[in-house]
Amino acid sequence: MKLRPTILLAIAFTSMMSYTSCVKKYICHCDIKYSGYPGLPASNSKEFEIQDLKSGAKTTCEKESDSTVNNNITAVETCYLY
């Protein structure tokens, strides 16, 4: 049995749409807190977009979390998918 080109095209289109519907834009939100000396800036935050599958976006976002110490000032950045 031969499949017609339109049927093959419909199957290809459906497959492509089901894959691309999983890839979405997600927002990664990072809270930055400073400590070590009085008078440091209040908490800060930043956001950026990630276009990926949800699991990949979550991993990429959480990798942005960091903790640094410079001249006894500690900056803790905690990132999560928003």
mmJSON file of the N, C-alpha and C atoms, coordinates in Angstrom:
{"data_MODEL":{"atom_site":{
"group_PDB":["ATOM","ATOM","ATOM","ATOM","ATOM","ATOM","ATOM","ATOM","ATOM","ATOM","ATOM","ATOM","ATOM","ATOM","ATOM","ATOM","ATOM","ATOM","ATOM","ATOM","ATOM","ATOM","ATOM","ATOM","ATOM","ATOM","ATOM","ATOM","ATOM","ATOM","ATOM","ATOM","ATOM","ATOM","ATOM","ATOM","ATOM","ATOM","ATOM","ATOM","ATOM","ATOM","ATOM","ATOM","ATOM","ATOM","ATOM","ATOM","ATOM","ATOM","ATOM","ATOM","ATOM","ATOM","ATOM","ATOM","ATOM","ATOM","ATOM","ATOM","ATOM","ATOM","ATOM","ATOM","ATOM","ATOM","ATOM","ATOM","ATOM","ATOM","ATOM","ATOM","ATOM","ATOM","ATOM","ATOM","ATOM","ATOM","ATOM","ATOM","ATOM","ATOM","ATOM","ATOM","ATOM","ATOM","ATOM","ATOM","ATOM","ATOM","ATOM","ATOM","ATOM","ATOM","ATOM","ATOM","ATOM","ATOM","ATOM","ATOM","ATOM","ATOM","ATOM","ATOM","ATOM","ATOM","ATOM","ATOM","ATOM","ATOM","ATOM","ATOM","ATOM","ATOM","ATOM","ATOM","ATOM","ATOM","ATOM","ATOM","ATOM","ATOM","ATOM","ATOM","ATOM","ATOM","ATOM","ATOM","ATOM","ATOM","ATOM","ATOM","ATOM","ATOM","ATOM","ATOM","ATOM","ATOM","ATOM","ATOM","ATOM","ATOM","ATOM","ATOM","ATOM","ATOM","ATOM","ATOM","ATOM","ATOM","ATOM","ATOM","ATOM","ATOM","ATOM","ATOM","ATOM","ATOM","ATOM","ATOM","ATOM","ATOM","ATOM","ATOM","ATOM","ATOM","ATOM","ATOM","ATOM","ATOM","ATOM","ATOM","ATOM","ATOM","ATOM","ATOM","ATOM","ATOM","ATOM","ATOM","ATOM","ATOM","ATOM","ATOM","ATOM","ATOM","ATOM","ATOM","ATOM","ATOM","ATOM","ATOM","ATOM","ATOM","ATOM","ATOM","ATOM","ATOM","ATOM","ATOM","ATOM","ATOM","ATOM","ATOM","ATOM","ATOM","ATOM","ATOM","ATOM","ATOM","ATOM","ATOM","ATOM","ATOM","ATOM","ATOM","ATOM","ATOM","ATOM","ATOM","ATOM","ATOM","ATOM","ATOM","ATOM","ATOM","ATOM","ATOM","ATOM","ATOM","ATOM","ATOM","ATOM","ATOM","ATOM","ATOM","ATOM","ATOM","ATOM","ATOM","ATOM","ATOM","ATOM","ATOM","ATOM","ATOM"],
"id":[1,2,3,4,5,6,7,8,9,10,11,12,13,14,15,16,17,18,19,20,21,22,23,24,25,26,27,28,29,30,31,32,33,34,35,36,37,38,39,40,41,42,43,44,45,46,47,48,49,50,51,52,53,54,55,56,57,58,59,60,61,62,63,64,65,66,67,68,69,70,71,72,73,74,75,76,77,78,79,80,81,82,83,84,85,86,87,88,89,90,91,92,93,94,95,96,97,98,99,100,101,102,103,104,105,106,107,108,109,110,111,112,113,114,115,116,117,118,119,120,121,122,123,124,125,126,127,128,129,130,131,132,133,134,135,136,137,138,139,140,141,142,143,144,145,146,147,148,149,150,151,152,153,154,155,156,157,158,159,160,161,162,163,164,165,166,167,168,169,170,171,172,173,174,175,176,177,178,179,180,181,182,183,184,185,186,187,188,189,190,191,192,193,194,195,196,197,198,199,200,201,202,203,204,205,206,207,208,209,210,211,212,213,214,215,216,217,218,219,220,221,222,223,224,225,226,227,228,229,230,231,232,233,234,235,236,237,238,239,240,241,242,243,244,245,246],
"type_symbol":["N","C","C","N","C","C","N","C","C","N","C","C","N","C","C","N","C","C","N","C","C","N","C","C","N","C","C","N","C","C","N","C","C","N","C","C","N","C","C","N","C","C","N","C","C","N","C","C","N","C","C","N","C","C","N","C","C","N","C","C","N","C","C","N","C","C","N","C","C","N","C","C","N","C","C","N","C","C","N","C","C","N","C","C","N","C","C","N","C","C","N","C","C","N","C","C","N","C","C","N","C","C","N","C","C","N","C","C","N","C","C","N","C","C","N","C","C","N","C","C","N","C","C","N","C","C","N","C","C","N","C","C","N","C","C","N","C","C","N","C","C","N","C","C","N","C","C","N","C","C","N","C","C","N","C","C","N","C","C","N","C","C","N","C","C","N","C","C","N","C","C","N","C","C","N","C","C","N","C","C","N","C","C","N","C","C","N","C","C","N","C","C","N","C","C","N","C","C","N","C","C","N","C","C","N","C","C","N","C","C","N","C","C","N","C","C","N","C","C","N","C","C","N","C","C","N","C","C","N","C","C","N","C","C","N","C","C","N","C","C","N","C","C","N","C","C"],
"label_atom_id":["N","CA","C","N","CA","C","N","CA","C","N","CA","C","N","CA","C","N","CA","C","N","CA","C","N","CA","C","N","CA","C","N","CA","C","N","CA","C","N","CA","C","N","CA","C","N","CA","C","N","CA","C","N","CA","C","N","CA","C","N","CA","C","N","CA","C","N","CA","C","N","CA","C","N","CA","C","N","CA","C","N","CA","C","N","CA","C","N","CA","C","N","CA","C","N","CA","C","N","CA","C","N","CA","C","N","CA","C","N","CA","C","N","CA","C","N","CA","C","N","CA","C","N","CA","C","N","CA","C","N","CA","C","N","CA","C","N","CA","C","N","CA","C","N","CA","C","N","CA","C","N","CA","C","N","CA","C","N","CA","C","N","CA","C","N","CA","C","N","CA","C","N","CA","C","N","CA","C","N","CA","C","N","CA","C","N","CA","C","N","CA","C","N","CA","C","N","CA","C","N","CA","C","N","CA","C","N","CA","C","N","CA","C","N","CA","C","N","CA","C","N","CA","C","N","CA","C","N","CA","C","N","CA","C","N","CA","C","N","CA","C","N","CA","C","N","CA","C","N","CA","C","N","CA","C","N","CA","C","N","CA","C","N","CA","C","N","CA","C","N","CA","C","N","CA","C","N","CA","C","N","CA","C","N","CA","C"],
"label_alt_id":[null,null,null,null,null,null,null,null,null,null,null,null,null,null,null,null,null,null,null,null,null,null,null,null,null,null,null,null,null,null,null,null,null,null,null,null,null,null,null,null,null,null,null,null,null,null,null,null,null,null,null,null,null,null,null,null,null,null,null,null,null,null,null,null,null,null,null,null,null,null,null,null,null,null,null,null,null,null,null,null,null,null,null,null,null,null,null,null,null,null,null,null,null,null,null,null,null,null,null,null,null,null,null,null,null,null,null,null,null,null,null,null,null,null,null,null,null,null,null,null,null,null,null,null,null,null,null,null,null,null,null,null,null,null,null,null,null,null,null,null,null,null,null,null,null,null,null,null,null,null,null,null,null,null,null,null,null,null,null,null,null,null,null,null,null,null,null,null,null,null,null,null,null,null,null,null,null,null,null,null,null,null,null,null,null,null,null,null,null,null,null,null,null,null,null,null,null,null,null,null,null,null,null,null,null,null,null,null,null,null,null,null,null,null,null,null,null,null,null,null,null,null,null,null,null,null,null,null,null,null,null,null,null,null,null,null,null,null,null,null,null,null,null,null,null,null],
"label_comp_id":["MET","MET","MET","LYS","LYS","LYS","LEU","LEU","LEU","ARG","ARG","ARG","PRO","PRO","PRO","THR","THR","THR","ILE","ILE","ILE","LEU","LEU","LEU","LEU","LEU","LEU","ALA","ALA","ALA","ILE","ILE","ILE","ALA","ALA","ALA","PHE","PHE","PHE","THR","THR","THR","SER","SER","SER","MET","MET","MET","MET","MET","MET","SER","SER","SER","TYR","TYR","TYR","THR","THR","THR","SER","SER","SER","CYS","CYS","CYS","VAL","VAL","VAL","LYS","LYS","LYS","LYS","LYS","LYS","TYR","TYR","TYR","ILE","ILE","ILE","CYS","CYS","CYS","HIS","HIS","HIS","CYS","CYS","CYS","ASP","ASP","ASP","ILE","ILE","ILE","LYS","LYS","LYS","TYR","TYR","TYR","SER","SER","SER","GLY","GLY","GLY","TYR","TYR","TYR","PRO","PRO","PRO","GLY","GLY","GLY","LEU","LEU","LEU","PRO","PRO","PRO","ALA","ALA","ALA","SER","SER","SER","ASN","ASN","ASN","SER","SER","SER","LYS","LYS","LYS","GLU","GLU","GLU","PHE","PHE","PHE","GLU","GLU","GLU","ILE","ILE","ILE","GLN","GLN","GLN","ASP","ASP","ASP","LEU","LEU","LEU","LYS","LYS","LYS","SER","SER","SER","GLY","GLY","GLY","ALA","ALA","ALA","LYS","LYS","LYS","THR","THR","THR","THR","THR","THR","CYS","CYS","CYS","GLU","GLU","GLU","LYS","LYS","LYS","GLU","GLU","GLU","SER","SER","SER","ASP","ASP","ASP","SER","SER","SER","THR","THR","THR","VAL","VAL","VAL","ASN","ASN","ASN","ASN","ASN","ASN","ASN","ASN","ASN","ILE","ILE","ILE","THR","THR","THR","ALA","ALA","ALA","VAL","VAL","VAL","GLU","GLU","GLU","THR","THR","THR","CYS","CYS","CYS","TYR","TYR","TYR","LEU","LEU","LEU","TYR","TYR","TYR"],
"label_asym_id":["A","A","A","A","A","A","A","A","A","A","A","A","A","A","A","A","A","A","A","A","A","A","A","A","A","A","A","A","A","A","A","A","A","A","A","A","A","A","A","A","A","A","A","A","A","A","A","A","A","A","A","A","A","A","A","A","A","A","A","A","A","A","A","A","A","A","A","A","A","A","A","A","A","A","A","A","A","A","A","A","A","A","A","A","A","A","A","A","A","A","A","A","A","A","A","A","A","A","A","A","A","A","A","A","A","A","A","A","A","A","A","A","A","A","A","A","A","A","A","A","A","A","A","A","A","A","A","A","A","A","A","A","A","A","A","A","A","A","A","A","A","A","A","A","A","A","A","A","A","A","A","A","A","A","A","A","A","A","A","A","A","A","A","A","A","A","A","A","A","A","A","A","A","A","A","A","A","A","A","A","A","A","A","A","A","A","A","A","A","A","A","A","A","A","A","A","A","A","A","A","A","A","A","A","A","A","A","A","A","A","A","A","A","A","A","A","A","A","A","A","A","A","A","A","A","A","A","A","A","A","A","A","A","A","A","A","A","A","A","A","A","A","A","A","A","A"],
"label_entity_id":["1","1","1","1","1","1","1","1","1","1","1","1","1","1","1","1","1","1","1","1","1","1","1","1","1","1","1","1","1","1","1","1","1","1","1","1","1","1","1","1","1","1","1","1","1","1","1","1","1","1","1","1","1","1","1","1","1","1","1","1","1","1","1","1","1","1","1","1","1","1","1","1","1","1","1","1","1","1","1","1","1","1","1","1","1","1","1","1","1","1","1","1","1","1","1","1","1","1","1","1","1","1","1","1","1","1","1","1","1","1","1","1","1","1","1","1","1","1","1","1","1","1","1","1","1","1","1","1","1","1","1","1","1","1","1","1","1","1","1","1","1","1","1","1","1","1","1","1","1","1","1","1","1","1","1","1","1","1","1","1","1","1","1","1","1","1","1","1","1","1","1","1","1","1","1","1","1","1","1","1","1","1","1","1","1","1","1","1","1","1","1","1","1","1","1","1","1","1","1","1","1","1","1","1","1","1","1","1","1","1","1","1","1","1","1","1","1","1","1","1","1","1","1","1","1","1","1","1","1","1","1","1","1","1","1","1","1","1","1","1","1","1","1","1","1","1"],
"label_seq_id":[1,1,1,2,2,2,3,3,3,4,4,4,5,5,5,6,6,6,7,7,7,8,8,8,9,9,9,10,10,10,11,11,11,12,12,12,13,13,13,14,14,14,15,15,15,16,16,16,17,17,17,18,18,18,19,19,19,20,20,20,21,21,21,22,22,22,23,23,23,24,24,24,25,25,25,26,26,26,27,27,27,28,28,28,29,29,29,30,30,30,31,31,31,32,32,32,33,33,33,34,34,34,35,35,35,36,36,36,37,37,37,38,38,38,39,39,39,40,40,40,41,41,41,42,42,42,43,43,43,44,44,44,45,45,45,46,46,46,47,47,47,48,48,48,49,49,49,50,50,50,51,51,51,52,52,52,53,53,53,54,54,54,55,55,55,56,56,56,57,57,57,58,58,58,59,59,59,60,60,60,61,61,61,62,62,62,63,63,63,64,64,64,65,65,65,66,66,66,67,67,67,68,68,68,69,69,69,70,70,70,71,71,71,72,72,72,73,73,73,74,74,74,75,75,75,76,76,76,77,77,77,78,78,78,79,79,79,80,80,80,81,81,81,82,82,82],
"pdbx_PDB_ins_code":[null,null,null,null,null,null,null,null,null,null,null,null,null,null,null,null,null,null,null,null,null,null,null,null,null,null,null,null,null,null,null,null,null,null,null,null,null,null,null,null,null,null,null,null,null,null,null,null,null,null,null,null,null,null,null,null,null,null,null,null,null,null,null,null,null,null,null,null,null,null,null,null,null,null,null,null,null,null,null,null,null,null,null,null,null,null,null,null,null,null,null,null,null,null,null,null,null,null,null,null,null,null,null,null,null,null,null,null,null,null,null,null,null,null,null,null,null,null,null,null,null,null,null,null,null,null,null,null,null,null,null,null,null,null,null,null,null,null,null,null,null,null,null,null,null,null,null,null,null,null,null,null,null,null,null,null,null,null,null,null,null,null,null,null,null,null,null,null,null,null,null,null,null,null,null,null,null,null,null,null,null,null,null,null,null,null,null,null,null,null,null,null,null,null,null,null,null,null,null,null,null,null,null,null,null,null,null,null,null,null,null,null,null,null,null,null,null,null,null,null,null,null,null,null,null,null,null,null,null,null,null,null,null,null,null,null,null,null,null,null,null,null,null,null,null,null],
"Cartn_x":[0.846,0.0,0.889,0.61,1.387,0.656,1.445,0.874,0.981,-0.019,-0.007,0.885,1.47,2.337,1.629,0.346,-0.361,-0.465,-0.631,-0.695,0.666,1.739,3.079,3.363,2.934,3.118,2.344,1.138,0.33,0.98,1.527,2.213,3.455,4.227,5.433,5.067,4.027,3.59,3.136,2.369,1.885,3.05,4.013,5.185,5.975,6.162,6.914,6.195,4.884,4.122,4.123,4.09,4.092,5.439,6.534,7.85,8.004,7.654,7.868,6.915,5.823,4.912,5.504,6.486,7.122,8.217,8.807,9.842,9.143,9.344,8.664,9.657,9.198,10.004,9.679,10.701,10.562,11.352,10.975,11.674,12.434,13.722,14.553,14.659,14.322,14.356,15.459,16.332,17.437,17.355,17.365,17.415,18.863,19.351,20.724,20.689,21.348,21.391,22.842,23.103,24.445,24.535,25.702,25.926,27.413,27.723,29.123,29.42,28.781,28.977,27.637,27.487,26.26,26.264,25.093,24.966,25.092,25.144,25.195,23.83,23.791,22.498,21.507,20.253,19.195,19.233,18.431,18.354,18.095,18.619,18.461,17.939,17.413,16.97,17.194,17.239,17.344,16.527,16.103,15.343,15.865,15.792,16.125,15.334,15.176,14.389,15.274,14.68,15.316,14.302,14.714,13.83,14.345,13.588,14.018,12.843,13.067,12.101,12.118,11.071,10.986,12.147,12.483,13.571,14.913,15.156,16.399,16.46,15.328,15.273,15.521,14.962,15.157,16.628,17.266,18.679,19.544,19.294,20.057,19.893,18.675,18.391,19.093,18.965,19.548,21.073,21.688,23.147,23.627,22.735,23.093,23.227,22.711,22.844,24.32,24.71,26.13,26.293,27.425,27.779,29.224,29.478,30.833,31.168,32.445,32.948,34.069,33.959,34.965,35.121,36.311,36.579,35.581,35.348,34.427,32.968,32.637,31.242,30.774,29.705,29.166,27.94,27.94,26.783,26.262,25.005,24.378,23.29,23.436,22.464,21.719,20.413,19.568,18.595,18.68,17.875,16.867,15.701,14.664,13.799,13.163,12.298,11.008,10.618,9.476,8.28],
"Cartn_y":[-1.177,0.0,1.237,2.152,3.382,4.495,5.272,6.437,7.635,8.413,9.602,10.664,11.523,12.577,13.481,13.719,14.59,13.936,12.619,11.917,11.975,11.761,11.849,13.263,14.256,15.645,15.928,15.405,15.595,14.93,13.748,13.051,13.826,14.309,15.089,16.371,17.044,18.293,18.042,16.988,16.649,16.313,15.56,15.218,16.46,17.353,18.583,19.464,19.582,20.422,19.839,18.539,17.945,18.153,18.171,18.423,19.888,20.798,22.218,22.742,22.07,22.545,22.342,21.449,21.22,22.253,22.806,23.821,25.156,25.749,27.001,27.989,29.205,30.228,30.211,30.105,30.133,31.315,31.787,32.892,32.355,32.661,32.309,33.544,33.397,34.507,34.222,35.2,35.049,36.129,35.715,36.632,36.726,37.937,38.168,38.854,38.239,38.791,39.011,40.153,40.524,40.491,40.116,40.144,40.336,40.76,40.915,42.257,43.303,44.64,45.353,46.239,47.041,48.044,48.381,49.377,48.824,47.517,46.93,47.097,47.038,47.191,46.122,46.49,45.526,44.411,43.426,42.324,42.861,42.157,42.524,41.297,41.493,40.351,40.62,39.543,39.643,38.521,38.722,37.714,37.628,36.448,36.27,35.097,35.106,34.066,32.899,31.712,30.494,29.799,29.437,28.711,27.28,26.373,24.976,24.131,22.834,21.98,22.364,22.064,22.5,21.96,20.701,20.114,20.767,21.041,21.697,23.133,23.826,25.21,25.268,24.323,24.287,24.06,23.132,22.845,24.055,24.677,25.861,26.989,27.194,28.259,28.006,26.807,26.495,26.529,26.327,26.439,27.876,28.84,30.246,30.598,29.756,29.999,29.968,30.883,31.002,31.696,31.5,32.194,32.652,33.943,34.473,35.316,35.333,36.158,37.026,38.338,39.275,40.351,40.475,41.44,41.296,40.064,39.742,40.095,40.374,40.608,39.355,38.773,37.557,37.9,37.431,37.585,36.184,35.938,34.643,34.841,34.166,34.264,32.941,32.982,31.793,31.932,31.005,31.092,29.947,30.254,29.237,29.596,28.588,28.786,29.433,30.5,31.311,30.971],
"Cartn_z":[0.0,0.0,0.0,-0.927,-1.024,-0.291,0.466,1.134,0.205,0.204,-0.634,0.008,-0.802,-0.266,0.746,0.576,1.528,2.899,2.927,4.206,4.892,4.118,4.682,5.206,4.468,4.888,6.171,6.269,7.474,8.687,8.499,9.592,10.014,9.056,9.367,10.099,9.66,10.296,11.727,11.943,13.281,14.208,13.705,14.512,14.884,13.936,14.183,15.203,15.085,16.011,17.42,17.541,18.884,19.557,18.798,19.387,19.763,18.872,19.14,20.197,20.443,21.478,22.866,23.013,24.305,24.582,23.535,23.698,23.881,25.049,25.375,25.948,26.125,26.781,28.265,29.07,30.518,31.056,32.226,32.861,34.064,34.106,35.244,36.124,37.39,38.351,39.368,39.566,40.509,41.584,42.843,43.979,44.441,44.651,45.074,46.439,47.413,48.765,49.162,49.777,50.199,51.721,52.245,53.688,53.953,55.172,55.557,56.192,55.731,56.282,56.366,57.349,57.381,56.23,55.758,54.694,53.289,53.156,51.809,51.141,49.826,49.154,49.587,49.509,49.81,48.769,48.988,48.028,46.634,45.676,44.274,43.54,42.354,41.568,40.09,39.333,37.881,37.268,36.034,35.296,33.875,33.305,31.896,31.343,30.026,29.36,28.949,29.016,28.528,27.634,26.433,25.522,25.417,26.007,26.073,26.553,26.672,27.354,28.825,29.545,30.942,31.779,31.604,32.407,32.081,30.807,30.41,30.898,30.85,31.32,32.824,33.563,35.012,35.347,34.661,34.892,34.571,33.417,33.02,34.021,34.475,35.428,36.758,37.283,38.587,38.571,37.4,37.282,37.496,37.34,37.542,39.026,39.912,41.352,41.725,42.622,42.946,44.285,44.89,46.117,45.986,46.177,46.057,47.28,47.62,48.718,48.162,48.386,47.928,48.999,49.587,50.659,51.812,52.231,53.327,53.039,51.804,51.408,50.673,51.169,50.573,49.725,48.506,47.613,47.3,47.635,47.377,46.34,45.222,44.128,44.03,44.225,44.187,43.016,42.069,40.847,40.788,40.273,40.104,38.903,38.332,37.187,37.647,37.005,37.41,36.569],
"occupancy":[1.0,1.0,1.0,1.0,1.0,1.0,1.0,1.0,1.0,1.0,1.0,1.0,1.0,1.0,1.0,1.0,1.0,1.0,1.0,1.0,1.0,1.0,1.0,1.0,1.0,1.0,1.0,1.0,1.0,1.0,1.0,1.0,1.0,1.0,1.0,1.0,1.0,1.0,1.0,1.0,1.0,1.0,1.0,1.0,1.0,1.0,1.0,1.0,1.0,1.0,1.0,1.0,1.0,1.0,1.0,1.0,1.0,1.0,1.0,1.0,1.0,1.0,1.0,1.0,1.0,1.0,1.0,1.0,1.0,1.0,1.0,1.0,1.0,1.0,1.0,1.0,1.0,1.0,1.0,1.0,1.0,1.0,1.0,1.0,1.0,1.0,1.0,1.0,1.0,1.0,1.0,1.0,1.0,1.0,1.0,1.0,1.0,1.0,1.0,1.0,1.0,1.0,1.0,1.0,1.0,1.0,1.0,1.0,1.0,1.0,1.0,1.0,1.0,1.0,1.0,1.0,1.0,1.0,1.0,1.0,1.0,1.0,1.0,1.0,1.0,1.0,1.0,1.0,1.0,1.0,1.0,1.0,1.0,1.0,1.0,1.0,1.0,1.0,1.0,1.0,1.0,1.0,1.0,1.0,1.0,1.0,1.0,1.0,1.0,1.0,1.0,1.0,1.0,1.0,1.0,1.0,1.0,1.0,1.0,1.0,1.0,1.0,1.0,1.0,1.0,1.0,1.0,1.0,1.0,1.0,1.0,1.0,1.0,1.0,1.0,1.0,1.0,1.0,1.0,1.0,1.0,1.0,1.0,1.0,1.0,1.0,1.0,1.0,1.0,1.0,1.0,1.0,1.0,1.0,1.0,1.0,1.0,1.0,1.0,1.0,1.0,1.0,1.0,1.0,1.0,1.0,1.0,1.0,1.0,1.0,1.0,1.0,1.0,1.0,1.0,1.0,1.0,1.0,1.0,1.0,1.0,1.0,1.0,1.0,1.0,1.0,1.0,1.0,1.0,1.0,1.0,1.0,1.0,1.0,1.0,1.0,1.0,1.0,1.0,1.0,1.0,1.0,1.0,1.0,1.0,1.0],
"B_iso_or_equiv":[0.0,0.0,0.0,0.0,0.0,0.0,0.0,0.0,0.0,0.0,0.0,0.0,0.0,0.0,0.0,0.0,0.0,0.0,0.0,0.0,0.0,0.0,0.0,0.0,0.0,0.0,0.0,0.0,0.0,0.0,0.0,0.0,0.0,0.0,0.0,0.0,0.0,0.0,0.0,0.0,0.0,0.0,0.0,0.0,0.0,0.0,0.0,0.0,0.0,0.0,0.0,0.0,0.0,0.0,0.0,0.0,0.0,0.0,0.0,0.0,0.0,0.0,0.0,0.0,0.0,0.0,0.0,0.0,0.0,0.0,0.0,0.0,0.0,0.0,0.0,0.0,0.0,0.0,0.0,0.0,0.0,0.0,0.0,0.0,0.0,0.0,0.0,0.0,0.0,0.0,0.0,0.0,0.0,0.0,0.0,0.0,0.0,0.0,0.0,0.0,0.0,0.0,0.0,0.0,0.0,0.0,0.0,0.0,0.0,0.0,0.0,0.0,0.0,0.0,0.0,0.0,0.0,0.0,0.0,0.0,0.0,0.0,0.0,0.0,0.0,0.0,0.0,0.0,0.0,0.0,0.0,0.0,0.0,0.0,0.0,0.0,0.0,0.0,0.0,0.0,0.0,0.0,0.0,0.0,0.0,0.0,0.0,0.0,0.0,0.0,0.0,0.0,0.0,0.0,0.0,0.0,0.0,0.0,0.0,0.0,0.0,0.0,0.0,0.0,0.0,0.0,0.0,0.0,0.0,0.0,0.0,0.0,0.0,0.0,0.0,0.0,0.0,0.0,0.0,0.0,0.0,0.0,0.0,0.0,0.0,0.0,0.0,0.0,0.0,0.0,0.0,0.0,0.0,0.0,0.0,0.0,0.0,0.0,0.0,0.0,0.0,0.0,0.0,0.0,0.0,0.0,0.0,0.0,0.0,0.0,0.0,0.0,0.0,0.0,0.0,0.0,0.0,0.0,0.0,0.0,0.0,0.0,0.0,0.0,0.0,0.0,0.0,0.0,0.0,0.0,0.0,0.0,0.0,0.0,0.0,0.0,0.0,0.0,0.0,0.0,0.0,0.0,0.0,0.0,0.0,0.0],
"pdbx_formal_charge":[null,null,null,null,null,null,null,null,null,null,null,null,null,null,null,null,null,null,null,null,null,null,null,null,null,null,null,null,null,null,null,null,null,null,null,null,null,null,null,null,null,null,null,null,null,null,null,null,null,null,null,null,null,null,null,null,null,null,null,null,null,null,null,null,null,null,null,null,null,null,null,null,null,null,null,null,null,null,null,null,null,null,null,null,null,null,null,null,null,null,null,null,null,null,null,null,null,null,null,null,null,null,null,null,null,null,null,null,null,null,null,null,null,null,null,null,null,null,null,null,null,null,null,null,null,null,null,null,null,null,null,null,null,null,null,null,null,null,null,null,null,null,null,null,null,null,null,null,null,null,null,null,null,null,null,null,null,null,null,null,null,null,null,null,null,null,null,null,null,null,null,null,null,null,null,null,null,null,null,null,null,null,null,null,null,null,null,null,null,null,null,null,null,null,null,null,null,null,null,null,null,null,null,null,null,null,null,null,null,null,null,null,null,null,null,null,null,null,null,null,null,null,null,null,null,null,null,null,null,null,null,null,null,null,null,null,null,null,null,null,null,null,null,null,null,null],
"auth_seq_id":[1,1,1,2,2,2,3,3,3,4,4,4,5,5,5,6,6,6,7,7,7,8,8,8,9,9,9,10,10,10,11,11,11,12,12,12,13,13,13,14,14,14,15,15,15,16,16,16,17,17,17,18,18,18,19,19,19,20,20,20,21,21,21,22,22,22,23,23,23,24,24,24,25,25,25,26,26,26,27,27,27,28,28,28,29,29,29,30,30,30,31,31,31,32,32,32,33,33,33,34,34,34,35,35,35,36,36,36,37,37,37,38,38,38,39,39,39,40,40,40,41,41,41,42,42,42,43,43,43,44,44,44,45,45,45,46,46,46,47,47,47,48,48,48,49,49,49,50,50,50,51,51,51,52,52,52,53,53,53,54,54,54,55,55,55,56,56,56,57,57,57,58,58,58,59,59,59,60,60,60,61,61,61,62,62,62,63,63,63,64,64,64,65,65,65,66,66,66,67,67,67,68,68,68,69,69,69,70,70,70,71,71,71,72,72,72,73,73,73,74,74,74,75,75,75,76,76,76,77,77,77,78,78,78,79,79,79,80,80,80,81,81,81,82,82,82],
"auth_comp_id":["MET","MET","MET","LYS","LYS","LYS","LEU","LEU","LEU","ARG","ARG","ARG","PRO","PRO","PRO","THR","THR","THR","ILE","ILE","ILE","LEU","LEU","LEU","LEU","LEU","LEU","ALA","ALA","ALA","ILE","ILE","ILE","ALA","ALA","ALA","PHE","PHE","PHE","THR","THR","THR","SER","SER","SER","MET","MET","MET","MET","MET","MET","SER","SER","SER","TYR","TYR","TYR","THR","THR","THR","SER","SER","SER","CYS","CYS","CYS","VAL","VAL","VAL","LYS","LYS","LYS","LYS","LYS","LYS","TYR","TYR","TYR","ILE","ILE","ILE","CYS","CYS","CYS","HIS","HIS","HIS","CYS","CYS","CYS","ASP","ASP","ASP","ILE","ILE","ILE","LYS","LYS","LYS","TYR","TYR","TYR","SER","SER","SER","GLY","GLY","GLY","TYR","TYR","TYR","PRO","PRO","PRO","GLY","GLY","GLY","LEU","LEU","LEU","PRO","PRO","PRO","ALA","ALA","ALA","SER","SER","SER","ASN","ASN","ASN","SER","SER","SER","LYS","LYS","LYS","GLU","GLU","GLU","PHE","PHE","PHE","GLU","GLU","GLU","ILE","ILE","ILE","GLN","GLN","GLN","ASP","ASP","ASP","LEU","LEU","LEU","LYS","LYS","LYS","SER","SER","SER","GLY","GLY","GLY","ALA","ALA","ALA","LYS","LYS","LYS","THR","THR","THR","THR","THR","THR","CYS","CYS","CYS","GLU","GLU","GLU","LYS","LYS","LYS","GLU","GLU","GLU","SER","SER","SER","ASP","ASP","ASP","SER","SER","SER","THR","THR","THR","VAL","VAL","VAL","ASN","ASN","ASN","ASN","ASN","ASN","ASN","ASN","ASN","ILE","ILE","ILE","THR","THR","THR","ALA","ALA","ALA","VAL","VAL","VAL","GLU","GLU","GLU","THR","THR","THR","CYS","CYS","CYS","TYR","TYR","TYR","LEU","LEU","LEU","TYR","TYR","TYR"],
"auth_asym_id":["A","A","A","A","A","A","A","A","A","A","A","A","A","A","A","A","A","A","A","A","A","A","A","A","A","A","A","A","A","A","A","A","A","A","A","A","A","A","A","A","A","A","A","A","A","A","A","A","A","A","A","A","A","A","A","A","A","A","A","A","A","A","A","A","A","A","A","A","A","A","A","A","A","A","A","A","A","A","A","A","A","A","A","A","A","A","A","A","A","A","A","A","A","A","A","A","A","A","A","A","A","A","A","A","A","A","A","A","A","A","A","A","A","A","A","A","A","A","A","A","A","A","A","A","A","A","A","A","A","A","A","A","A","A","A","A","A","A","A","A","A","A","A","A","A","A","A","A","A","A","A","A","A","A","A","A","A","A","A","A","A","A","A","A","A","A","A","A","A","A","A","A","A","A","A","A","A","A","A","A","A","A","A","A","A","A","A","A","A","A","A","A","A","A","A","A","A","A","A","A","A","A","A","A","A","A","A","A","A","A","A","A","A","A","A","A","A","A","A","A","A","A","A","A","A","A","A","A","A","A","A","A","A","A","A","A","A","A","A","A","A","A","A","A","A","A"],
"auth_atom_id":["N","CA","C","N","CA","C","N","CA","C","N","CA","C","N","CA","C","N","CA","C","N","CA","C","N","CA","C","N","CA","C","N","CA","C","N","CA","C","N","CA","C","N","CA","C","N","CA","C","N","CA","C","N","CA","C","N","CA","C","N","CA","C","N","CA","C","N","CA","C","N","CA","C","N","CA","C","N","CA","C","N","CA","C","N","CA","C","N","CA","C","N","CA","C","N","CA","C","N","CA","C","N","CA","C","N","CA","C","N","CA","C","N","CA","C","N","CA","C","N","CA","C","N","CA","C","N","CA","C","N","CA","C","N","CA","C","N","CA","C","N","CA","C","N","CA","C","N","CA","C","N","CA","C","N","CA","C","N","CA","C","N","CA","C","N","CA","C","N","CA","C","N","CA","C","N","CA","C","N","CA","C","N","CA","C","N","CA","C","N","CA","C","N","CA","C","N","CA","C","N","CA","C","N","CA","C","N","CA","C","N","CA","C","N","CA","C","N","CA","C","N","CA","C","N","CA","C","N","CA","C","N","CA","C","N","CA","C","N","CA","C","N","CA","C","N","CA","C","N","CA","C","N","CA","C","N","CA","C","N","CA","C","N","CA","C","N","CA","C","N","CA","C","N","CA","C","N","CA","C","N","CA","C","N","CA","C"],
"pdbx_PDB_model_num":[1,1,1,1,1,1,1,1,1,1,1,1,1,1,1,1,1,1,1,1,1,1,1,1,1,1,1,1,1,1,1,1,1,1,1,1,1,1,1,1,1,1,1,1,1,1,1,1,1,1,1,1,1,1,1,1,1,1,1,1,1,1,1,1,1,1,1,1,1,1,1,1,1,1,1,1,1,1,1,1,1,1,1,1,1,1,1,1,1,1,1,1,1,1,1,1,1,1,1,1,1,1,1,1,1,1,1,1,1,1,1,1,1,1,1,1,1,1,1,1,1,1,1,1,1,1,1,1,1,1,1,1,1,1,1,1,1,1,1,1,1,1,1,1,1,1,1,1,1,1,1,1,1,1,1,1,1,1,1,1,1,1,1,1,1,1,1,1,1,1,1,1,1,1,1,1,1,1,1,1,1,1,1,1,1,1,1,1,1,1,1,1,1,1,1,1,1,1,1,1,1,1,1,1,1,1,1,1,1,1,1,1,1,1,1,1,1,1,1,1,1,1,1,1,1,1,1,1,1,1,1,1,1,1,1,1,1,1,1,1,1,1,1,1,1,1]
}}}
